[in-house]
Amino acid sequence: MLSIFKVLLLLDAIALLIILLMELVLKDAIAFPNSRFPIPDSRFPTP
């Protein structure tokens, strides 16, 4: 039982780290839209 709970906690921590990393990458892409990923942002519509 304890090993199952430890695995679940580890997976939860990994998922949280992945979510935080993705948020940082998306914020970086929005702050600098022409650096790596040209993501169309709804706040700055292109003419």
C-alpha positions as CSV (number, residue, x, y, z in Angstrom):
1,M,0.0,0.0,0.0
2,L,2.7,2.5,0.9
3,S,4.6,1.9,-2.3
4,I,1.4,2.6,-4.3
5,F,0.9,5.9,-2.4
6,K,4.6,6.8,-3.0
7,V,4.2,6.2,-6.7
8,L,1.1,8.3,-6.9
9,L,2.8,11.1,-5.0
10,L,5.8,10.9,-7.4
11,L,3.5,11.0,-10.4
12,D,1.7,14.0,-9.0
13,A,4.9,15.8,-8.4
14,I,6.1,15.1,-11.9
15,A,2.8,16.3,-13.4
16,L,3.0,19.5,-11.4
17,L,6.6,20.1,-12.6
18,I,5.5,19.5,-16.2
19,I,2.6,22.0,-15.8
20,L,4.9,24.6,-14.3
21,L,7.5,24.1,-17.0
22,M,4.8,24.4,-19.7
23,E,3.5,27.6,-18.1
24,L,7.0,29.1,-18.1
25,V,7.5,28.1,-21.8
26,L,4.1,29.6,-22.8
27,K,4.8,32.8,-20.9
28,D,8.2,33.1,-22.6
29,A,6.7,32.5,-26.0
30,I,4.0,35.1,-25.4
31,A,6.5,37.7,-24.0
32,F,8.8,37.1,-27.0
33,P,6.5,35.9,-29.8
34,N,9.2,36.0,-32.5
35,S,12.0,34.3,-30.6
36,R,11.2,30.6,-31.0
37,F,7.5,29.8,-31.5
38,P,5.4,32.3,-33.5
39,I,2.2,31.7,-31.5
40,P,-0.6,34.0,-32.5
41,D,-1.7,35.9,-29.5
42,S,-5.3,37.2,-29.2
43,R,-4.1,40.3,-27.2
44,F,-1.9,41.5,-30.1
45,P,-3.8,40.8,-33.3
46,T,-1.7,41.0,-36.5
47,P,-3.1,43.4,-39.1
